[in-house]
Amino acid sequence: QPILLGMGRSCVSTGEGVWLPSLRKGVDEWESMLCSVGKLYVEGAEIDWLGMDRDGRRQKVVLPTYPFQRQRYWIDTATNLDQGTMNEKSSSLVVNLLNQADTVGLTQELIQTEQLTEDEQIFLPKILEILINRHQEYFQPQSNVVVEYYDELVDFENEGESLILNYIPLPTIIRDFSWLLEITSEKKYAKLIKIAQQETRKIGWRKVDFGSCKKVLDIGCGHGTDLIDLALKYDSLELCGYTISGAQVELGNRKINEFNLEQRVKILNQDSSKDEFPDNYDLMYGFEVICHIRNKNKLFLNIGNHLNNNGYFVVADFISNASFAIDYDAHSSYLITKQEWLNLLSENHLKVIDYVDISPEVANGLYDSNFQDNLEYVCKKWNFTENTIVGFQSYQNLYKMLRKGLVSYVVLTAQKQNDLPANEIYQLNQQKLETPLYFSDVSFQQLFYEVKWQLQPGNKKQLAKTKDTVVGNWLIFSDTGCVGQELRKLLEKNGDRCFMVFPGKAYKQKEIDSWEINPSHPEDFETLCQQIITNTQGDWKGTIHLWSIETPSSLQLNISDLEQAQQWGCGSVLHLVQAFLKHPNFFSQKLWLVTRGSQPVLSETKAMAVAQTPIWGLGRVLSLEHPQLWGGLLDLDVEASTNEVEMLLEYITDNQGEDHLAFRSGRAYVARLVKQLLPESPPVLLNDDATYLITGGLGALGLQTAQWMVSKGARHLVLVSRTQPSQHKQATISHLQQQGAEVVVAQADVCNPQELSRVFEQVESSMAPIKGIVHAAGVGTINPIEQMELSELEEVMAPKVIGGWILHQLTEDRNLDFFVSFSSISGVWGAAGQAHYAASNHFLDGLAHYRQAKGLPGMSINWGPWSGAGMASEEELKKLSKRGIKPLSPEQGVAVLEQLWTSGMSQITVADVNWSLFKQLYEVGTKRLLLEEIGSYSQDDILSLEQNSHILHQLQKVSNTERKELLTGYIQREINKLLGFSKSKFQDPKLGFFEMGMDSLRVVELRNMLSSNLNYSISTATFFDTSNIQELAEYLINEIFSEEQNPKVDVGDSQNTDVTNKVPPNLETEPEEEIDNAIAEEWKEIQYLLREES
């Protein structure tokens, strides 16, 4: 029933799944079910059609001979055509051979006609050469697109670093990222782009032995950035670059002179497919060059003739996944098939040794949901020529083809093998090209994340307007300073009642509505709750916990202070929640945990209150285990401001769903987990004349780290552990000693300052000086908050919290090379059953930020689970995998550790996460904004992101009169989709919704779609108040644009507003929705994508 489906849809996120009815009121049951079965089939489900007819008798229906209404009803999905159709649609064989300048192939074709005598065949090569030259000259004007595009973009060189000439592989989509704005205007993501492009080079160079290379050629060198980078990295190389752009030659040579490399690096204004290479080379490469070269046979012949035996050929380029090459002269794009690549490589004795497909990552870098508006903006600002605009558009077209799987972007490395026959190379290459590696196989960039604090945009004004008029009761665990008392005054002024609780030695009621309790006594919290219930009337509005802000500053912090801080903070919250859970019907409102200066929001981390940090880890777990109690985490400014209590109350009463907040300088910041890309790090070389101390040294991670450190040159290690090594672990230690390392096992409790001090003294008296710390000690148990005792909490927290602080104190005055703490992802986004573990790990994160702010080395790595190592059992690893968190192999972990070692990061999260699965489970019951900017998107998700704001942008750019017409047409098209009507036959906009066939389910679907795409909440009642499309469109226009002063939105600079003179007409008119119509024929779809410009 539609009403039941509507109820079901309200329980899940908008747009999830397809909801199909079996019964509809007033519609024949069999008709309704067949309609739903048909839709299910279109969505890809397998239907047993024979089974449907098995129990019934069918009769042939005689169709009339007249042609009905001549309407065609195609299913909107792409289908493959047979090879014969493809050949008919593609260019003829002769034209392809002409395009490829293949005189041998043309000669063979003509000889096979048997119409030429032997004497006439003698002249064929010369005649064909003339014909090919004339054919190429015919297309020569189009090549100006590439030349002019590269010439014009020379002006956008960013401080000597090229950020624009190559594609940008991103592990995930960044919603506000625009490659077009980045290369022309913003430079907001300049660092990210540089790292991403370095990753492509890293993949390309990973099989190249530069020690065996002397002469290098870049077949399309752009600004010479790669040539310069290689020259600076390898002193022995002599490098040459070809480019068809004169402006690039001038700029590249200027940069070469700046680096004093003119003796080793040359850039020539030559065409790699026409001009003979001047020398023989050990390495040739080209990043996104071959796709712009028509005559690929001549290019590969040039490469084959001038690449030394065993020399390397590295390319990053596009491959057509169609059964034919994709040639589009307007963009100077000539993408050949995998088969053609296979032939060209094998014929020239180039054996593929590495083949990596990074298409999804390149598509992520090209994602721009607002491309058309951005194109208009940059055209206005920079007055680009038409060819440059066409060049920009080609990127957008390639993005669409990548998403549809029509092309692939690959990084390929081949080696010249003159000694192998071409047919053998062909077979080897065929195997290699059929089994590509992927980005995640060769790069660790997809594993890295970090928490970023962002200014919350525009909410303060909105919050100030929101007044909570309902009178109720508040429970405040107050500090002894002024925050709690000021809160009480504000709340009581509004008519609320406040119960104040202070930390003390024993349970004591000080006065009416004011108590002291012992944070370590759970019975005090139970008695408090009973007393409050007995004396309370009215609504319960929430709890504010302020005890953590009482801790001493980090500069004066000692072990005793730290232990008390954990009792007042995590211990008291543990007991409070346990007491609340015994009275779920009463204490059902939100709990807010407040700290001061515990989070690294801006640059004030030198004054960070590290003792307060654990409560953030515990709070994240509380939000998962008991979301009904959860309010949020809020970090006050290090220095109290005059209005902070008013801000605190505003955000607690109306926080817009934010549960990770911080105040700095009177402004609110929110935390977001974001993707982090790390630049290439220099090789790790550890000092063989230093001692490195590893706590938890006999644990799985500790021993893995010890083995890696020895492989990197360490010769003196101290493994600190509470136990003696087992026989198996002793064998590992003996193996390290056989490699020349001095490995000492020091038995000590890292939580005991006397025992740890004794270890340091022994090392100083008998070994090399301590120059580095790896803090990998820790214990872990699984227990929910409601069952956890304070002793268990303290036992799990001690090794990381107390032990970490002792290590900091013992090394604060030492000149260390590194201080690395092994933290966990539980401290970043929580883990049910691990409140104690999450709390202790978040302390290590805060300690690393604090140390770096003081100029000391410090890094905290929030590891995801390791397989065969770490604290997670095999059963727990399987559970995590089912939730989307894949364990890291020890080999991965060690390789990542090496990349992070010299990165200079204070905190980094390392985890292999399937976000589409993990987020779905993590956000059950509530949206968690910490992960708002992170995720892995399916094809449908991406299309939704691209289309979501499209109609709204169009409406913003036209007058009010035009808006009504535009929105009316849009609603008509969407209703046609819902009802399955022809796209060309719109419903009468004055016809009632239910008269045209809409029912309650389809009304809900239409409402959800319009609400999402217009960014405006629409009630179902609106469809009854406005009885037809015309009235609905008018109502929505009035509501959405009611406060707008200037209906027409100016998208750029007021100067040179006549952008239509600069943008070619075909960039403006074709509607974006046509892209979504999956064309039945592959050839037609590609042609359409190449021409479609909006």
N, C-alpha and C positions, 0 to 999 in steps of 0.2 A: 504494500500500500504506500502511496506517496507520502502520507503523513508519517509513517514509520521510517521510511528512508530519510525524510527530513530530520527526524529525531536522531537517527544514526549519524547523519552528516554533521550535526551540531556537536558531536562528541570528538571529532577529529579535526585536524588542521584543514583550512580551506584548500581545496584543489587536490586532496589526497584521493586517489583511486577513482574508479568509475562506478556510479551507483545506478543500477538497472532494476526497474520494477517488474514484478511478475503479474500484478493485477492493477488495473486502472478502472476507476468508477466510470461507468457508461461506455466502456470499450470491451469488445469481445475478448474473453480470456485468451483464446488461442492466438488472436491477432496481437494482443499485448505481449504474450510470451515469445512469439516468433520475432517480434520487433526487437526485444531485448536480446534474444539469441543472436540475431544479426549483428547488433552492436558489439556483443561479446566477441564474435568472430572477427569483426573489423579491428578490435583491440588486440588481436593476436592469439586468442584462446583457440585451442583445438576442439572442434565440434564433431561428434560422431553423427554425420548426416544420415548415414544408412540406418543407424539405430533409431533415429527420429521417425523414420517411415516404416519401421519394422512391423508395428502393430496396426497399421492403418492401410486402407486401400486408397490409391490415388488414381485420378482420371486425367487424361490428356485434355488440355484446354486449347481450343482452336483460336489462334490469334487472328485479328483482322489484317487485311492486306494493306490498309492505308497507314501512313507513317505517324500516327498519334500526333502529339504536339511538337514533334521533332526535338524533344528535350533528352539530354543524355544524363544518366545518373551514375557517375563514376565514383568508386570509393577513393577518398582522398589519401592515397598512399602510393609511394613510388614502387614500380615493378620493373623487373629486369626484362630486357628484350633479348631475343635470340641473336646469335652472332650475325646471321644474315641481315637482320634489320639494322644492327649496329654498323655494318659495313655500308649499307645504303645511306645511313644518316651521316656517317663520317666522310671525310674527304677521300677522293679516289686514291688508289695506290700510286699512280703516276704523280699526282699533286704532292702526296706525302714525300715521295722520293725527290721531287724538285725542291720542296721546302728543306729537306735534309741535305741537299747538295750531294746526293748519292749517285755518282756517275756510274759506278759498277752495277748497282741495282737497275738503273735506267737502261744501261746497255743490255743487260740480261733480258729485261722485259721486251725490248725492241727486237732482239735476236730471236726470241721465242715466237714472234709473229711470223717468222720465215718469209718476210717480204723484202729483205735486204740481201744483196749479193755480198760476197766476201770482200770485193773491192770497196763497196759502200760502207761495210762494217769498219774498215780501217779508219774512216773519218769520224766515226761515231763519238769517240771520247772528246775530240776537239769541238765538234758541233754541240755536244751536250754541255761542255764547259761554258761555251758562249751563251747557250740557252739558260743555264743556271744563273750566270751572272746577270743576265737581263731580268730574270725572275726575281733575284734578290734586290736588284735596283728598284723594281716596282714597289717592293715593300720598304725600301729604305726610309722614306719620310716617317713611317710609324716609329722607327727606332729612336727618333728624337724624343719620344716620351721619356725613355730611360735617361738619355743624356741630359735633357733639360731638367728632369726631376732631380738628378744628382747634383747638377750644377747649382740649382737654386737652393738646395738644402745645405750647401756648404756654409751658408750664413748662420746656420743653427748649430755650429760646432760648440759643444759645451766645455769650455775651459780645456781644450785640447783632448777631450775624451769623446769619442763617437758614441752617441746614444741613440742613433736614428737609423743607421744603415742596415741593421740586422733585426731579426725577430727576437721576441722576448719570451723565453719559456718560463711560465709561472706554474708552480705546483697546484695552485688553486686560483679561482677567480677572485679578484679584488673589485668590489662593487663600484667604487668611485674612481677606478683606474681608467684613464683614457690615453692610449699610446699616441693619439693624434695631438692632444694637448701637451703631452710630455715632450714630444720632439719639436714643438713650436713655441710653447708658452710657459707651462707651469714649472717644470723641473721638480715637481713635488716628490717624485719617486726616482730621482736620478741615481741614488745609491743602489736601490733595488734593481733597477734596470742594468746597471753595470755588473752587478753580481750575477744576474740571470744570464746575461750574454757571456760572461766568463764561464758559466757552467756549460754552455754549448761548446766553447773551445776546450774545456776540460774533457768533455766526452770525446771530442774529435782528436785530441792529442794523446788520449790514454793508451793507445797502442803504438805510438811513435817513439822510437828510440832516437832521441836527439843526439846522443853521443855518436851515432853513426852518420849523422847528417852534417853536411858542410854548406851546400848550396840549396837555397829555398826559393820557390816562386809562388806568389799569390796571383791567381789568374783573374782576380777582380778585387783589387786591393782597397777600393774606397778611399778613405782619408789616410790610409797607411797605418792605422792603429795597430793591427795585428803584426805588421812587419816590425814596427817599433817595439812592441811588447816582446816579441821573440828575440830581437836584437839585444835588448836590455837584459833578457834572462839568460841568453846563451852567447857568450863572447865569441865563439868559434864560427858562428853562422855568417854567411854572405847572402843577402836577401834582395830579391827583385820583385816588383809588383807591376801588373798591367791594369789600366783603367781606360775606359773610352771617354771619360770626362776630363776636359782640360782644366776645369776649376779644381777638381780633386787632385790632379797632378800638382798644381801650384800650391794648394794647401798642404798636401802630404809632404812635399819637399821642404816647405817652410818648417813643418814640425820636425822633420828629420834633421834639419840644420840646428834647430833648438836643442836637440839632444846630442849634437856633434856626432851623428851617425852617417854623414854623407859618404864616408869611405866604404861603408859596409852595406848601405841600403839605397836602392835606386827605385824610382817610380817612373814608368814610361807611359806615354799616351798612346797605347796600342790596344788592338782588339785580339783577344786570345783565340778567337775562331778564324781569324784572317791572317794575322801576322805571325810569322815563324818565331818561335822562342829563341832567344839569343844564345842559349847554353843548355847543357844537360844538368839535371837537378836530382837531389836526393829526397826532396820533399816538395810536392805541389799541393796546393789546397785552394779551395774557393767556398766561401760562405754565401749562399743564395745568389750565385752567379749564373750557373748553368741554366736555370729556369728562364733567363732573359736572353739566352743565345739560341738563335734559330738553327744555325748550321752546327749541330752537335757532332756529326761525323767528322767534320774538319777539326773541331775542338779536340775530340778524343784522339784523333790521329796525331795532332800536335803534341798532346800529352804523352801518348804512347811512344813517339819518336824521341822525346826529350827527357823522359824519366829514366833514371839509371836502374839497372837490375837490382831488385830488392829495395828500391826506393818506395816512398809512401805517397799515396794520393788520398787526401781527406776532403770530403765535401759535406756540406749541410744544405739540403735542397728538397724540392718537392717532387713527388711521384704521382702521376695520374693513376687512380684506382679504377678508372673506366677501362673499357676494352679498347680504347683508342687514345691517342695523344690529345691534349687540350691546348689548342693554339688560339690565342686571342691577340690580334695585332694591336688593338687600341691600347692595351696595357703592356705590350711587348712581353707577353707571357707565353712560354712554349713548354708545356709540361708533358714529358713523355711517360710512357707506361713502364711498369716494372720489367716487362719483357724487353723493351727497348734498352733500358738500363743494363739488363743482363747481357744483351748482345754487344753493346758498346764496350762494356767492361771486359768481357771475355775475349772479344776480337783483338783487343789491345793488350792482352796478357796481364790484366789487372785482377788479381785474386782478392776477393773481399775477405777481410779478416775481422771486421767489426761492423755491425749493422744495428743501429738503435733508432727506434721509432719514438719521436717525442711530439707527435701530432697534438694530443690533448693539451699538453703544456703550452705549445705555441698558440693554439686556439685560445687558451686562457689569457695569454698576453695580448691577443687581438680583440678580446671582448670589450665592447663599448656600447652600452645600452642607449647612449645619447649621441651616436655618431653623426647623424645628419645635422643636429644643432651645433655640435662641435666643429663640423666642417664649415658651416656657414660663418661661425665665429672667427676661425683662423683665416678664412678667405677675406673677411672684412679687415682683419688686423694686419695681414701681411701682403695683401694684394697679389696673390699667387697667380701664375699663368695657368691656362687651361690644362696643359700637359702635366703640370705638377699636381693639379687637382685630380686628374685622371690617375696619376700615380698613387695618390692617397686612396682613391676609390678601389684600386686593385687590391690593397690590403684588406679592405672590408669584404670584397668578393672572395678572397682566399679564406678568410675567416669562415664565411658561410659554407664553402666547400669542405673545409676541414671538419666542421661540425656535422655535416651530412655524410662524411666518410668518402667523398668523391676524390679527395687527394690526401696524401700523407706527407708529413715533414720528417725527414730522416737524416741522421748523421752517419755517414758511411766512410769507412777507412779500407783502402785496398793497398796491396803491395805488388810491385811489378815482378812477375815471374816469367822471365824469358825461357827458362829451362822446361817449363811445363807446356804441353800441347794445349791449344785453345779449347778443344773439346773437353779435356779434363778440367780445365779452369771453369768452363761453362757449368759442368755438373756440380762442382764445389760451390760456385757462386749461387746456383739455383737453390741448393740446400740452405745456404746462408740467408738468402733473401726471403725464404719461406719461413724462417724461424727468427724473427727480429727480437732483440732485447728491447726493454722499455725504460723510461726515465727512472722508475723506482728501482730497476735492476742495477743501474750504474751511478746513481746519484743519491746522496743522503739529504738533499735539500728538502724533500717532502717530509722529513722527520722533525724539522725544527720549528718551534713556536716560542712566543714570549708574551707576557702580559704587558699591555700598553695602557697608560692612563691618558684619557682624552677629555678635553673640555666638553662638558655637557652643553649642547647648543640650545639656546633659546628657551630653557625650561623655567628659569627663575621667575621671569615675569608671569608666566602662566601659573606657576605654583602659588605666587602671591595672591592671585585672584581666587584661589580655592580656599574656602573657609569650611572647617569641620564644625557644623552647627549642632551635632548630636552630643549631648552631655554624657560623660561616662567616667570610668575609673582607670587609673594608670598605676603600674608598679614600677618604681624607679630604684634600681640598685645604685645608689648615689656615691659619688666621690665626696671627699671631705672638703673639697674646694667649692667653687661657685657654680659649676655647670649644673649639677643636680638641683641646687636650690633655685637657680634662675629658671630652670625648666618648670619647677613646681609653681613658681609665681605666674608664669605665662599660662600654664594649664588651668590653675585655679581661677585666674582672671577670666578664662573662657567658661568657667562654671564646672570644670572637671574636678574630680577628687584624686589626690595622689597619695599612694602608700610609699613611704621612704624607707629604704633598708640600707644599713651601713655595715661594713665588716667589723667584727669584734671577736672577743675570746669566747663568748657564750651567748646563748639566746637571751635577749632582754628587750622588753618593750620600753623605749625611752619616754615616749609620750603618745598621744593619740595619733594613729597612722604613722608611727615611726618606730623602727626596731633596729637592734644590732643582732647579728647572727655570726656564727663561726663558719667560714667558707668550707672547712674540711669536715663539717658535721652534716651529713645528709638529713638527719632527723630534724635539724633546725629549719631546713627548707620546708619539710613536710608540715611542721607545726605552724610555720608562717602562712602557708597556703590555707590550712584549715582555719586559722584566725581571720584571714582576709575574706574567705567565703562566708564565714559567720557574720561578718560586719559590713558586707557589701550589698548595695542595692544599685540597680541600673546596669547599663551595658559595660562589659569589659573591653577596653580599647587597646591595650597593649602593654608591653614591658620594655624598659630601656635599661640596658646594663652598662654602667659607667665605671665599674670597679677597676678595669684594666688601666685607666688613665692615671692611677695613683702610683705607678711603679717609678723607681728612681731612674734618672737619665743613664744612658749607656756608659757615660764616662765614669760614673761612680758605682757601676753595677758590680756586685760580688755574687758569689755562689748562693749565699743565704738569701739575698734579695731576689735572685732569679727563681729560687725554689718557692718563695712566698708569692712572687708574681704569678706563677703557674697555678697555685692554689686559689688566689683571688680571681684569676681569669678563667682558665679552662676548668679548674676544679669546681668553682662556684656555678658555672654554666652547666656542667655535668649534673650536679645535684639539683639545680633549678629545673632543668628539663625533666628529670626523673620525677620530681614532685608534680610538675604540671601534668605529666602523662597519667597520673593517678586521678586527675580531675579533668578529663578531656572536655566535658561539656561546659566547664567554667572558664578555664584558661585556654581559650581557642584563638585568641588574637595574636598579633605578630610580636616576635621577640627581636629587638635590635641590639647588636653588640657594637659598642663604641670604643674606639681607641684614639690615641693622640700621637701623631707623628710616627706611626708604625709602618707606613707604606712608602715606597720610593716613587712618589708622584712627580715631583719636579727635581730640583737639584739640591734639596735640603737634606739629603740622606746622611750627611755628617752628623746631624743631630737625631738620627733615627732612634726610636725607642724599641730596640730589638727585643726586649723582654715582653713587649705587648704583641709581637707578631704571631705567636702560636694560636691565639684565639681565632685568627682568621682561617687557619686550616681547620680547626674544629668546627667553626661556623659553617664552612662549606659542606662538611659531612652532615651536620644538623639539617641543612636545607634539603639534603637528599633523603635522609631517614624520616624526617618529620616536617614536610613542607607546609602542613597546616599550622605549624607554630612559627614558621620562618618569616622574619621581616627583612633583615639584611645586615650588612657590615658597613660601618661608617667611620672614617678616620678623620678626626679633627686636625686643624692646622697645628704645626709644632708650637707656634706662639698663638695664644688665644686672641681672638679679635672681638670687637665690641658687639658685632651682630651674629656671632657664631651660634648662639643658643636659639635665636629666632630662625636661622637657616636650618639648624638641626631639627627643630620641630616641624618646619615646613616640609622638609624632605621625608621625615618619618610619617607624617600624615598624608602626604601625596607624593610618592617617590617615582611615579610613572613606570613602575615595574623594575626599577634599578635596585639591585641589592649589593652592589659593590661601589660605594661612594666615598669620595674624599673631598675635603674642603681645603683650598689653598688660596690665600690672599682674597678671601671673600667670594671665591668662585667654586663651583661644583665640578668635580671630575668623576668620570666613570671608567671602570676597568673593562678592557676587552682583550681576549686572547686573539693574537694575530699571527699570521704566517711570518716566519723569519728566514731570510736567506743569508747565508754566511759567505763572506768572500773567501777566496782561496788562501789558505794559511801556509806560512813557510814550513819547511820540514822540521819535525821535532828532534832536537838533539839534546839529550840530557847530559848533565855534567858528571863525568866519571870520577870527579874528586869531591863529591858531595854525598851526604846521606839523605835519603828520602824516607819519611815515616808514613806508614799506612795503618790507620786504625781499622779494626775489623779485617786485619790482614790475612786471617785464615778463612775468612768467608769466601764464597764463590767469586763475588765481584772483586774482593781484595786480592785474591790470587791471580785472577785474570789481569788485573791492573799491574801487579808485580811482574808478571811475565812480559807484558807489553813494555813496561819501563826498562827492563833489562834489554829488550830488543832495540830500544832507542838509546842505549849507551849507559844506563845507570849501572853502577858497580857496587853500591852500598845501600842496602835496604833494611829497614827495621819494620817487622810485621807485629803490630800490637794486638794481642788477643787475651781474653780471660782464660782460655784453655790452651792445652798443649796440642800440637798438630797430630792428626791421625796418621796412620801408615800411608794412606793414599796422598794426603797433603804433604807429608814429609818427602814422598817421592818427587812431587812437583818442586819442592824447595831444593832438593838435591840436584835436580836437573838444572835449576837456575845457578846453583853453585858450580856445576860442571862447566857452565858457560863463562865462568870467571867472575861471578858476582858474589859479594859478601852478603849473605842473607841471615839476619838475626831475628829470632822469635822472642819478643819481650812479653812476658806474661804480666798483664796489668789490666785493671778496670778503668776504662776511659772516663768514667764518672767520678773517679777518686783522684782529687788533685795531688795528693801525696804520692800515690803510685805512679801517676803520669809524670810528675816532676822527677821521680827517681829514674825513670826511663831516659829522660832528657839528660840527666847528669851522667848516666852510664855511657850514653852515646858520645857526649862531649869528651869524656875521659879516654875513650878507646877507639873512636871511629872518626871519619871525616865530619865536618860541621853539617848540622841539619840545614838544608836549603829548600825543602819542600814538604808539604803536608797533603796527604789524601785522607779525608775523613769519611770512611766507608762503614763505620760501626753502626749497628742498629739491631733492634729486635722488633718482631712484628707478631701481633695476634689479631684475630678477627672476632669482634664482639660489638654488638650494637650499643648505642649510647644508653638505652634504658637498662641494660644489664651490666654495664661497666662500673667497676669500683674505682675509687680514687687511687688505690695502691696500684692497680693495673695501668691506669692512665700515667702515673708518675714513672712506673717501671719502663714503659715503652718510650716515654719522652726523654728520659734521662740520658741515654747514650748520645743522642743527637743534640739536645739542648744543653745539658750540663757539660757533656763531653766537648761539644763544639766551642762553648765559651771558655773552658779551661785551655783548650788548644790555642784559642785566640789570645788569651792572656799570656801564655807561655811563649808565644812567638811574636807578640806585638812589637817588640824591640829588636827582632832579628831581621836580617836582610834575606827574605825568602824569595825564591824564584816563582813559587806558586803556592796557593792554599785552596785546594779543590774539595768541595763537599759533595757527596753523593746523596742527593735529595730524591724526591719521587713526584710523579704526576698527581698523587693523592693530595699533595700540598697546593696544587694549582687549581684543580676543579673538584677535589673531594673524592671519597670512595666510601661507599656504605660499609659500615662495620669497622672502619679504620679512623675514627675521630682522633685517637691518640697519636697514630702514625702520621696522619695529615698535619696535625698541630706541630709535631716535632720537626717535620720536613720544612714547614713554612718558616720555622725559626732559622734553619740553615739558609734559606733564601734571603731572609732579612739580614743575617750575619754577613753574607757575601756583599750585599749592597753597602752595608755599613763599613766594611773593611775597605772596599774600593773608594768610598767617599773620603776615607782617611788617608788615601794614598798607599794603601797596603794591597797586596795581591789577594784576590778573592773571587771564586766562581762557584756557583751552585748549579748542578745539573739535575733537573727534574726528570729522572729516567722513567720511561715506561718499563714494563716487565721484560726481563731477559729469559730466554729459554736456556735451561741447563745451568742457570746461575741465578743469584738473587734469592729473595725470600719466598716468592710465589711457588706453590707446589704445582705439579703437573695438572691436577684437577682444577686449581684456581686459574691456571693459564688457559685451559680449555674454556672455562666460563668467560674469561676476559675476551677470548677470541670470538665467542658467540655474541658478545656485546660490541664487537667492532674494534677491539684493541689487540693487535697482533704482536706477539712477543718478538723482541729483537734477538737475533742470534748472537752468540758471543763474538763471532767474527765482525758482525755489524757494529756491535757495541764498542769494540776496540778500535775499529776504523773511525767511528764517530768521535771517540775520545781523542784520537790524534788530530782530527780536524778542529775540535774545540779547544785544544790545549793552548794554542797561542792566539785564540780569537779575541781575547780581551773582554769577553762578555762577563757581566756580573751574574746573570741568571739566564738559563736557556732550558726549554723543555724539549725532550727528545722522545718521540713516540710515533709508532706506526698505527695510525687511526683511520678506520673507515668511518668518516664523519657522517655520511648519510644514514648509517646504521646506529652509530654511537649517539648522535644527537637525538635521534628519534626516541631512544630509550632514556637518555639523560634528561630529556625535557618532558617526560610523561607527566601530565597533570599541570605543568606550568612552563611558561617560556623563560629560559635562562639567558639573560642578555650578555653574560660573560662570554658566551660562544656565538654571539650574534654575527660577528664578522668572519667566522671560520666555517668551513664546510666544503663538502664535495658535492657537486651538482650533477644531476643526470641530464640527459638531453632535454627532457621535458622541463626540468627546473630552469635550464638556461634559456629556453624559449620563453618561459614565463617571465624571467628576469628582463629579457629584452623587450617584451611586449607590454610589461606592466605599466610603464609610464608613457607609452607611445601616444595614446589618445589624449591623455592629460596635457602632454607637451603641445600637441596640435591645437587643443582648445585654448591654451594660454597664448598662442601666437596669432589668433584671429579676433575679429570684432565680435560683439555680443550677438549680432544678427547672424553672422556666419557660424557661431558656436551652436546655435539651436539646430541649424541645418546639418552641421557636421555630426553632432551627437545623435540626432534622429537617425541618420543613415547608419551610424555605428551600432545603435541598438537594434535597428532592423536586421543588420547582418548577423548579429549575435543571436537573435531570435530565430532567424533562418537556420543557423547551425543547430540550435536546440531542437527545433521541430523537424529537421531533416529536409527542409525545402531547398529549392534551387537557389543558388547564390545570385542569380541574375533577376529573380522575381521577388521584389520586396513586398512585404505585407503593408497594407494600407495603414499609415501611422495613426489614423483616426479610429481604426477598428479595435474593439476591446480586447484585452489580453486573453480572456477566456474564450472569446468568440473565435480567435485565430488558432485556438488549440492548446494554449498554455494551461497547465494545471498547477496545483500547489507545489509539487516537486520542482517543476521547471521554473516557477517563479522564484523559488529559493536559489536555484542554480544561477538564474539571471542576476538576482540580487548580490550573491557572493562575487560573481565575476565583475559586476559594475563597481561594487564597493572596493574591490582590490585594485582595479585598473584606474579608478578615479580618485583613489586614496581618500575616500569619503564614506563614512558609515551610513548605510541605507537600511531602514527597517522594512520588513515585509509589508507592513501596513501601508507604506508609500504606494505600493502597487494597487491597493484598493482605493486609496484616496485619489490617485491619478489613474484614470481608467484606460488610458491608451498610451502609445509610444510618444505622441506629440506632447501630451500633458506631462509625461514623465521627464522628457528631455528639457522642457521649459522649467519644470520644478528644480531639476538638478543644476541647471545653469544658474538659476537665481540663488540657490543655496551655496554652491561652491564658489561663485564669484561675487557674492553679495558685498564684500568689503573692499573689492578691488577698485582703486581710483583710476588706473589706466588700463583698460581692458587689453590693449595690445602690448605684448611683452617685447622689450628690446633686448636682443640676445647678445649684444656686443657694443663696441665703441660707436658713439654717435656719428663719428666721421665715416665717410665713404659707405653710407648706408645702402647704396644700390648694389647689394651683393648679387642680384640676379645678372648683372653685367659680367660678373666674374665666374659664377658657377654655371657650367653648361646646362642647357635646358633639361637634359635627360637625368640630371642629378636631383631634380626638384619634384617631378610630377608623379612618378609611379608609386602607388601606395605600398607600404611595408608589408601589408597582410598577404600580398601576392607571393611573397617569398615562402610563406607557410604552406602554399598549395603544392603538395608533393606531386610532381609531374610524372606521368606514367613512363615516359621514355627517358632513359638516362641522358641521351644526347641533348634532348630539348631542355632538360633541367640544367645541364651545364651551360648551354648557350644562354639560357635565361639568367642564370646567376652572373655570368660575365657581363651581361648588358644591363641588368637591373641595378639602379644606382641610388636608391633611396632606402 
